[in-house]
Amino acid sequence: MSAAGPPDAASGEPAAPRRPRWGVLAVAGLIGLGMVRQGLSGEADGPPQPAAGSALFPGDLPPSGPAPPPLPRSAPSRVAIPSLGVSAALRPLGLDGQGWIEAPPAGEPRRAGWYAGAPSPGENGTAVLVGHVDSAAGPAVFYGLGALEKGRTIRVTRADGRTAVFEVYGIQVFDKHKFPARKVYGTTGRPELRVLTCGGTYEAGSGYAGNVVVFARMTGTG
């Protein structure tokens, strides 16, 4: 599979090929266990999927309007999505021994992660948060992500005490074998956020067929 590298934390440009292959994030770590699909959690219908009207179609751009000034780099500590009732601690994620992006530990299903090789939330560039959709015990931190709607707010608390506030402008499921890395992770020239979890159809043995990806732009700070 061919995929772009992650945006460079300093320049916002695609990084050199030695950096991790973003397009395989779904394959490398975010393969949901499908327990909700197997009736082990009482959520027989599985996680919600994005509505057709929430998709970010080819050629779409982030909402227009002036961007707030970007923030300096600071590690995020918590993410909140009020409309979904999500409030979760964040841990930094690096690379594994094969150069893939790590996934949040399976034993911490209610915790999400931030890829520390990308911009921090609020910096100029595209920050990325990831989390599991389910676990052996049932729904995980981003189980409801597919139900998020355009215009909703995501708040990311940072180590410097600032909160970066983002507005959702697209939610879409992408096939994990045809993952559009540049579309998802490319810079827009302003502070952006992507939030990912598993989604799409589920097959026993291979997991979920895709990733739910939320596109959001920073609209302010707190």
N, C-alpha and C positions, 0 to 999 in steps of 0.2 A: 504494500500500500504506500502511496506517495502522499506526504503531508508536509505542511510548512512547520518550521520550528516555532517555538513560543516567541512572543514579542520580547525584545530585549528590554530589560528593566530600565536602562538608562536612555535609550534612544527611541523605544517604541517600535522599532523596525524588526522584521523577521530576523531571527538569530541564525547563526551559522549551523550547518547540518549536524555538527557534533552535539547540539542540544537535543533534548528529547523530542520524539515524533508525536506531536500533539494529537494527530488524527487517530491514534490507537488508544487513547485514554480509556475508551469504553472497553476495549479488549483487555488492556493491561490490568485494570483494577476495579472498574465499576460494573462488574457483571453481577446483577442482582440474583439472589438465591431463588426468587420465584415462590417463596413460601406462601405468599398471599394467593398465588394462583393455584396452589395445591390444597387450599383450604385449611392450612395449619394455623392461621392467625385469626380466623373469623372474618376476613376481608375477601370473600370469595371472588368478587369482581375484579380484584387487582387494583393497582394504583390508577388514579384518574389520568387521562391523556388530554393534551391541549386541544381546544376547540379550533375548528378550521379557520375561524376569523382571527385567531391569535398569531397565526404564522407570520414569519418575516419572509416575504417573497423575494425572488431574485431582483436585484436593482433597488430594493428598499434601502433607505438611509435612516439613521437615527433622527428623531424629531428635531426640527430646526429650532433656532433660538440660541441666544448667547449661553455659552457654558460658564459655570462658576469657575473661579480660579482653582487650578489643581492644588492639592495638598502635597507637602513633602512626604517622603517615604516613611511609613510607620506600620509595623505589623498589625494586622487585624486580630481582635480577640473574641469577637462575638458577632453573629449575624441574626437579625430579626426580620421576619416577614409577617407583619401583623395580621394581614388578611388570611393567612394560613395557620396562625397560632404558633409559628415557629420562632423559637429563641434558643439558639444553640451556640455552644463554645466552639471556637475555631482552633485548629492546630496547624502549624506549618507543615507542608509536604515537600519532600525533595525528590530524588531519583533513586531507583533501586539499582541493583548490581548490573542490570542489563541496560541501564540508561533510560528506563521508562519512568514516567511519573508515578509516584506512590499513590495508593488509595488510602483513605482513612482506615484505621484498624477495624477489622470486622467485629471485634469485641467491644467497640464503642459506637453502636449504631445510631445513637442520638447526638453524636458529635460530627461536625463537618470539618473540611480542610481547605486550606488556601495554598496554592502552588507558589512557593516563595521565590521561584526563579522568574516570576512575572511581576509587573507593577503591583504595589499594594493598593487596596481599594481607596480611591481618592486621588492617587497619582495620575498623571497624564499617561494614557495607555489603557490596555485591557487587563483588568484583574480577573482572576478565575477562582471560583469556589466550587468544590465538589462534595458530594455526600451520597451515601447509600439510599436506595429506595426501600429496601426491606432487609430483614435478617432472619436468622433461625427463630427468633422470638416473635417476629411479626413486622409491622411497618417500622421503617427507620426514619431518620431526620427529614429527608426530602420526599417522603411518600406522596405528599399532596402537591408536589411542585407542578405537575401537569394541569392542575386546576387554577393556577395563577392567571390573572387577567391583566391585559394591557392597562397601564395607568396606575397600577398598584405600586406600593412603596417597599423597598428593601433598605434596611438600615444596617450599616456595618460599623461597629465600635472598634476603635483603634487604640494601640498602646499609648499614644500621645494624648488620649482623652478626648479626641475629636470623634465625631460620628459622621461618616460619609453617607449621604442620603441619595438613593437611586430611584429612578422611575422606570418601570418595565415598559418596553415598547415592542416586544415580540416574544413569543413562546412557540417552540417548534420541536418536533421529533425528527432526528436525522438517523438514517441507517448507519450502524457502527462500521460497516464495511465500505461505506461511501461518504465518510465524514468530511464535510467541507471546512477544513481547518482554517483556511484564510478568511472565509466568511465569518466563522465563529470567533477566531482569536485576533484577527487583523485590527490594526489601530484605526481609529476614526478621527484622531487629532484632538481628542478630549478624554476626560476620565470616563471609562466604561466598566461594566461588570458583566460577567457571564456566570451563571449558576447551572451546574450540570448534575443529572442523576440518570438512572436507567429508565427506559421507557419503550413503548412499542409493544409488539407481540412477544409472548414468552414461549419458549420451547424448552422442554426438559432436556438437560444435557448441554445446551448451548446458552441458556439464559435469555435475557431480553435482547431484542433485535436492534435496539437503537438507544440513543440518548435523548432525554428531554433537555433542551437548552433554553435558558431564559436570557434574553438580551435586555440590558438596562443601562441607562446613562445617569451620571451624577447630576442632580438638580440643586444641591445645596449641602450645607454642613450643619452639624449641631454641636 
